[in-house]
Amino acid sequence: MTLASLTFRTCYGTAVYIKSNLNHTEIWYDMEVTVTVLSHPVANTHVVGIYRSNTGRISQLIEALTHLHKSVLTEPTIAILSFGDLNINLMQETTEQKALDAFLITNREYTQLTN
């Protein structure tokens, strides 16, 4: 295991568990964004877990995601699985929901798997 750390503040409850025989890299960001890079079974798969408290501003989330894409998720062919609790009601059209959709779906070409 290789461990790289970029922490802007301490984490408040995100837990990541992985089988000990899998090679991975962990990178920590503000807002409890955890990136785990798997080399097996599919090489260079990035698993991104995100937690944003309900008091965090959407602009901070977008800024953190932008930084993540500029520093770690730089290759367009990287396999990425992203999940978490963003404290945004995705079923209701709000300013936050629109900003998140614009960033992830429109600008970064992600597909939302859950409805």
C-alpha positions in Angstrom: 0.0 0.0 0.0 1.2 3.5 -0.8 -0.2 6.3 1.2 -0.3 9.9 0.0 -2.0 12.5 2.2 -3.4 16.0 1.4 -5.5 17.0 4.3 -7.0 20.4 4.8 -8.7 19.4 8.1 -9.3 16.3 10.1 -12.0 13.9 9.1 -15.2 13.6 11.2 -16.5 10.1 10.4 -15.7 8.8 7.0 -14.6 5.2 7.1 -13.1 3.3 4.3 -12.6 -0.5 4.5 -10.7 -2.5 1.9 -9.6 -6.1 1.8 -6.0 -6.2 2.9 -4.7 -8.1 -0.1 -5.7 -5.3 -2.6 -3.2 -2.7 -3.6 -4.5 0.9 -3.2 -3.6 4.5 -2.6 -5.4 6.8 -0.3 -5.6 10.6 -0.7 -7.6 12.8 1.7 -9.2 16.2 0.8 -11.2 18.8 2.6 -15.0 18.0 3.0 -14.1 14.4 3.6 -13.4 13.4 0.1 -11.5 10.1 0.1 -10.0 8.7 -3.1 -8.9 5.1 -3.1 -7.0 3.9 -6.2 -7.4 0.2 -6.9 -4.9 -1.8 -8.9 -6.9 -5.0 -8.8 -9.3 -6.3 -10.3 -9.3 -3.3 -12.7 -6.1 -1.4 -12.7 -6.2 2.4 -11.9 -9.9 2.4 -10.7 -10.6 5.5 -8.6 -13.2 5.1 -5.9 -14.3 8.5 -4.6 -16.3 8.8 -1.3 -17.6 12.2 -0.4 -19.3 13.6 2.7 -20.4 17.2 2.8 -22.1 18.5 6.0 -25.4 20.3 5.7 -23.6 23.5 6.8 -21.0 23.5 4.0 -21.5 25.8 1.0 -22.1 24.3 -2.4 -19.3 26.6 -3.7 -16.8 24.8 -1.4 -18.0 21.4 -2.6 -17.5 22.5 -6.3 -14.1 24.0 -5.4 -13.0 20.7 -3.8 -14.3 18.6 -6.7 -12.5 21.0 -9.2 -9.3 20.6 -7.3 -9.7 16.8 -7.2 -10.2 16.7 -11.0 -7.2 19.0 -11.6 -4.8 17.1 -9.3 -5.8 13.4 -9.2 -8.6 12.6 -11.7 -6.7 14.2 -14.6 -7.0 11.5 -17.2 -10.3 11.3 -19.0 -10.0 7.5 -19.4 -9.7 6.8 -15.6 -12.4 4.6 -14.3 -14.2 6.5 -11.5 -16.9 5.4 -9.1 -18.1 8.2 -6.9 -20.6 8.0 -4.0 -21.4 9.7 -0.7 -23.6 12.0 1.2 -23.6 15.5 -0.2 -26.6 16.7 1.8 -28.4 17.8 -1.4 -31.9 16.7 -2.2 -31.3 15.4 -5.8 -35.1 14.9 -6.2 -35.8 18.6 -5.8 -34.7 21.3 -8.2 -32.7 23.7 -6.1 -29.7 26.0 -6.7 -27.4 23.4 -5.1 -28.9 20.5 -7.1 -28.5 22.5 -10.3 -24.9 23.4 -9.5 -24.0 19.8 -8.7 -25.6 18.5 -11.9 -23.9 21.2 -14.0 -20.5 20.3 -12.6 -20.7 16.5 -12.5 -23.2 15.6 -15.3 -22.8 18.5 -17.8 -19.2 19.5 -17.4 -17.5 16.2 -16.3 -19.8 13.7 -18.1 -20.7 11.6 -15.1 -23.9 9.5 -15.0 -26.1 9.3 -11.9 -26.9 5.6 -11.2 -29.4 6.2 -8.4 -32.7 7.9 -8.8 
